[in-house]
Amino acid sequence: MAKEIASSVEALEVEAEKILEEARTSANKILLEAKEESRKMLSSPLPLDAIKTECDRIVSKARAEADEKIKDSEKKAAEMGSNADRRVKEIADRAVNIVTGTS
């Protein structure tokens, strides 16, 4: 019986060794394929057309937003200028009234 157990253990060890060797072989094959694929990727040209198109789209969008902000700023500046002119006139009229004593 001990001989049978020893024989079974040896058979299991041989089978385990065989499985480990197959796993190593498979892992090495996968690594070689990955290295080859990475070499191909590194040597292939970058798709600059797609990048340029995306860049142009982003720049165009940024310019449109900047133009909109400039328009808003100019509108606010014009409103502030007209309000300032009105306020200066009101203050000048009040100063004249105070000096002349009319109100």
Sequence and secondary structure as in RCSB ss.txt:
>XXXX:A:sequence
MAKEIASSVEALEVEAEKILEEARTSANKILLEAKEESRKMLSSPLPLDAIKTECDRIVSKARAEADEKIKDSEK
KAAEMGSNADRRVKEIADRAVNIVTGTS
>XXXX:A:secstr
 HHHHHHHHHHHHHHHHHHHHHHHHHHHHHHHHHHHHHHHHHHS   HHHHHHHHHHHHHHHHHHHHHHHHHHHH
HHHHHHHHHHHHHHHHHHHHHHHHHT  
